[in-house]
Amino acid sequence: MKKITVSGAGLVGKAIILELCKKYEVTAVDCDKDKLKFFENIQSVNTVQADISDAKSIQKIIQNVDLVIGAVPGFLGFEFLKNVIKCRKNIVDISFFPEDPFQLDKLAKEHNVTVIVDCGVAPGMSNLILGHHNQFMKVESFECLVGGLPFERNLPYQYKAPFSPADIIEEYIRPARIMQNGEIITKPALSDAEYVDIEPIGTLEAFNTDGLRTLLKTMKIPNMKEKTLRYPGHIEYIRFLRETGFFDKEKIQIENMKIRPIDITSKLLFSKWKLEENEPEFTVMEITIKGIEQEKQKQYKYHLFDKFDDKTKISSMARTTGYTCTAIADLVLEGKYNQKGICPPEFIGMKPECFKEVILYLKNRNVNYSVESL
């Protein structure tokens, strides 16, 4: 039986572990022993409490595994990835760190490892879908609208976070890069807000976030953008916090202490944004791809609507993100995808057989991407 180490046993990491342990021997690693307690009675899951920011700890934990899954917070992701590569281990990563992963491409090739980054829903499946169609058509524009929300709307935020508030806040402060007429344009996060109608939810608010990531380098497409979806009114509260300085990363003096405002804000928002146990929530994504195929104008529109699974008690965001990760982990472990170096999901989508397998894998777990062509 092949062995996998999953670093990070949070909401999404937990879903990944529960899925992979059906087929592989899994070691769950986290610094929080309370998160590891859940797996104590699962025979095919071992647990290790460890500091995943420590290179020596990582090296010891992963020395005998066939694959590593990175599900750590974004601020730890880049260094964790680098350390795994140095250990000559293949990795599938969902940490969505802010650094450019291609900085590690040379290192990964030198160590002869396959490194799949940004392997979630968006980025992740959005990249995979675009990479697939870019093989068969001249794509002129790509738009991705995506969001995860609770069904129950409570003021003031009308929002709950499946990830740590620090990672969500990063979406609200990191400048958004879009491709416009063949040039990369940088806009403030939360800009270009617009109302959009999304089935079956209704009207949501979409705004710029920096979700294109590797696509800006790997895809020669003149127009690309990604927008995050929230309930109308959410971004006004976020703008207030941002403009007041609650998201600032520079330390300020408070009496005899220096502290970053963003750290206080993250701590305060954790309880406000935390999903309750078994709280119903959903993930929605719409992808529109336009271009020329077989000398004719063509449009593809993908739609995802997924919700909390009452049977497994796994959240929608954990399902849609985690199962994309486990689908691609299967491809790597089975030798169906073995390209070396940094490999974003669009590279996998370029291989038709891999694209079909991922779509089928997700469908078998009731994560369904419908598509219409015009």
Buried (B, 14 or more C-beta within 10 A) or exposed (E): EEBBBBBBBBBBBBBBBBBBBEBBBBBBBBBEEEBBEBBEEBEBBBBBBBEBBEBEBBBEBBEEBBBBBBBBBBBBBBBBBBBBBBBEBBBBBBBBBEEBBBEBBEBBBEBEBBBBBBBBBBBBBBBBBBBBBBEEBEBBBBBBBBBBBBEEEEEEBBBBBBBBBBBBBBBBBBEBBBBEEEEEEEBBBBBEBEEEEBEEBEEBBBBBBBBBBBBBBBBEBBBBBBBBBBBBEBBEBBBEBBEEEBBBEEEEEEEEEEEBBBEEBBEEBEEEBBBEEEEBBBBBBBBBBBBEBEEEEBBBBBBBBBBBBEEBEBBBBBBBBBBBBBBBBBBBBEEBBEBBBBBBBBBBBBBEEBBEBBBEBBEEBEBEBEEEEE
